[in-house]
Amino acid sequence: MTASAARLSAGPGVFRYVLAFMGGHVAFVPLLVLLLPRRVEAGDAADPVAALSILLVIGGVVASIANIVAGRLSDRAFAQAGNRRGMIALGLALVCASYAPFALSSGFAALCAAIIAFQVALNVLLAPLGALLADYVEDARKGRVAGLLSAALPLSYGVLAVLGWAFPRDADLAFAATAVITAVLVLPLLLAWPFGREGAGAPPALAAPIGAGAGRDRRSVPRDFAMAFVARLAMQCGAVLVLSYVFFYLDGLAARIGAPPGGTTTAALALLSVLALCASALASVVAGLASDRLGQRRGPLMACCALAAAALALMAGAPGWWAIFLSYPLFNAGLSGFVALDAALVGQLVAGDARRGFWLGIMNLTNTVPAIAVPLLTLLYAAGDAMAVFFPAFLASAACAAIIAIACVAAIRSID
């Protein structure tokens, strides 16, 4: 492991990296969750819900391709310049510029062009940022750093709340404010680059993976990468299914067992969301730290999957609202712990590979494909009021997906 990597693991470079990673999430969470839906609603679409769904699907397809291409380009930039700093700076500039088309238009066609440009720009930023974990963080500390990075997503919803408070209605300035906040979070990493220069063409030295003895066979890494891919895909499919449509389930549950705490489904979901975000942020950090201290990835990963599966089973049975308020945060905790540890494990698998940015782009498909496929399948098979009826079966399917993830993680051989 290089000296710059050691400094990143122990010094202020970690803070700047986590801050920049949070900036990458702030770049898209407020836009996709709040700003874009409001702009679509204020536009010329006859059916705003359908228009938004089409825009999100288009964005997901573009993101799937753009992250792979951007990852490979950042690998080439690393080979030529010795780091990914220039690529991240380019991505930040493009992201900030890409908010302008949203602010200047509300027509559906213009928003389609805007979401395509935005997703390209966003992934030029996110792809090299994600690769820094494999580039510079030593394997023994990847868990805790990945945990901090995973906490960036729930924390970015705090920025969403601030923007919603500051701009309660659709406003052009909300897009500009998002760009400014993103830049403020990412710039410290670029201005005080903590990684040094590795030397053109030379990837960082590869430390032995956690638990890897002299006899550990690294030839199984491609197979292990495939197992990690299937595990994450299974967990993310279940997560998208549950998190996207839980409101409909709660609505149906209220009719069956009575009004929830707070009196309305909306109030119950708001409280559940706060509990889930807190559980997610805490679980990702704790899971990463525990994994590093135990010197293992697979065991804690399987424990997180088991926690998620048990929580889903409890949610499906739902003997009362107490079960929902217990199981939903626990599911989010298990999911966030899994995401953090899986990122650390994958970072170890690809570390030292000259194409690690590309392979991380391939792994990113486990995030984008479920976000595209699950809504489309749900639209076909469980639209409208049928959602509340079929949701317990969806929960059971998500629990089975978590069990599949356990089996895939157990099959990994090159990392303990």
C-alpha positions, 0 to 999 in steps of 0.5 A: 500500500502506498504512502498516500493511501495510508494518509487517506486511511488515517488523516483528514483525506477521509473526511474530504473524500466522504464529503465529496461523496456526499456531494455526489449524492446531493447532486441527484437526490433532491433533483430526482425526488423533489425538483424534477417532479415539481417541474414536471407537474408544472409543465405541459404533460397531460399525465405528470405521473406517467411523464415522470416515470418515463423521465426516470426510466430514460435517466436510468438507462443513460446512467447504466451506460454512462457509469461504465463509460465514465469508469473506463475513461477515468481508468485511462485518465489514471493511467496517464495522469496518475490520479482521477482528480481531473475527471472528478473536476470535469464531472463537477463542472458538468453537473453544475452546468446541467442544472441550467436546462432544468431551470430554463424549461418545463416542457416534456421534450426539453426535460428529456434532453435535460435528464439525459445530459444530467445523467451523463454529467452525474456519472462522470462525477460519480464513477471516478469518486467511487473508484477512489475507495479501490485506488487508495484505501488499504484493505484493512480500513475499507470497511469503515471508509465504505461505511462512511461513504454509504452514510452519505445517501441518507444524510443527503436527504437532510439537504433535500429537507432543507431545500424543500423548506427553503423552496416550498414551490417549484423555483428556478433558484432551487436548481442553482442552490443544489448546484452550489451545495454540490460544489461546496461539498466536492471542492475541498477534495479537489482543492486539497487533493490527499492522494498524491500522484501514483506515477502514470500507468502504475496502479496502487500496490495491492495489499493482501485482502482481509483474511487472505493467507499465503494459500488464498487463491486469487484466481477465483476473483472473477467468479467472486465478482460475479457472486458479489454482483448477483448478491447486490442485484438481489438485495437492490431488487428487493430494496427498490420493490419495498422502498418504492411502494411501501406507501400503498402497503401502509394504506391498505394496512390502515384499512385492515388493522386501523389508523396508524400513529399520527392518524394518516398514512402520510404521517406514519410514513414520514415518521418511518422515514426518519427512523429508517434514515437514522438506522441506515446511517448508523448501521452503515458506519457500525457495520463497516467498523465491525467488519474491519475489526473482525477482519472479515467481510463475508460473515458480517455481510451475511448477517446484514442480509439475514437481518433484512430478511427477518425484518421483511418477514415481520413486515409481511405478517404485520400483527400491528403497527408496532411491527411495522415501526420495528421492521421497517427501520431494521430492514433499512439498517440491514440493507445499508450495512450490506451496501457498505460492506459489499462496497468494501468487498468489491473494492478489495476484489478490483483493487490493483486491476487497471480497469477497476473503474470499468468493473465498478461501472459494471457493478453499478448496474445492480443499482440502475437495472432494478430502478428501471425494471421493478417499476416497469414490472409493477406497472404491468402486474400490480398497478393501482389498488392491487398494490396493497393486495400483492405487497405481502407477496412482494415482501416475501419475494424481497426476503427470498432475494436476501436469502439468495444474497446470503448464498452468493456471499457464502460462495465467495472464496478469495476474501473472508 
